[in-house]
């Protein structure tokens, strides 16, 4: 059983992402409020994670730092950055660091799921 890890400091966004995923039968979800909260959960479930969805701007440990940390021990699992950030520099930096995709908030559920499906090849 594979999990999708959602890391976002906004309860509302985490909830919307979870509900959207569940509507499309992705029900195995691990969520965390920031990178610091996420890392132990990720390490605990390593090998059973199908995808990561990280917010970029979070307190304690932001999404780019979390991306960098996760890529040290998981080189291949897709990582989608979910953010209000449209800064091309940050997008390029995230790609160089190993991000697989970038979704701008607010997002449409169907477009979001198309990206998820594309990486998970359902």
Residue, then its C-alpha position, 0 to 999 in steps of 0.5 A: x500500500x502506497x501513501x501520498x504525503x501532503x505537507x502544508x502549514x495551512x489546515x485548509x489547503x491540506x484538507x482541500x488536497x486530501x478531499x480532492x485526492x479521496x474523491x479520486x480514490x487516493x485514500x492513503x494519505x500522510x499529512x504534516x504541517x511543515x518539513x520538520x513534522x514531515x521528515x520523521x513520518x516520511x522516514x518511517x514510511x520510506x519505500x511505501x510512498x508513491x508521491x510527495x506534495x510539498x508547500x513551498x513557504x512553511x515555518x520551521x522547515x520550508x518545502x525547498x529544504x524538505x525537498x533537499x532533505x528527502x532527495x538525500x535518501x529518496x531520489x525517484x519518488x515524484x515530488x510536486x511543489x504546491x504553492x502560491x509562488x510563481x517566481x521563475x527562479x524558485x521554480x527552476x531552483x526546485x527543479x534543479x533540486x529534484x522537484x518533479x512538478x509545480x502546481x500553483x494555488x488555488x488549483x482546480x481539482x481536475x487539473x490537480x488530479x491529472x498531474x497526480x494521475x500522470x505521475x502515478x500512472x493509475 
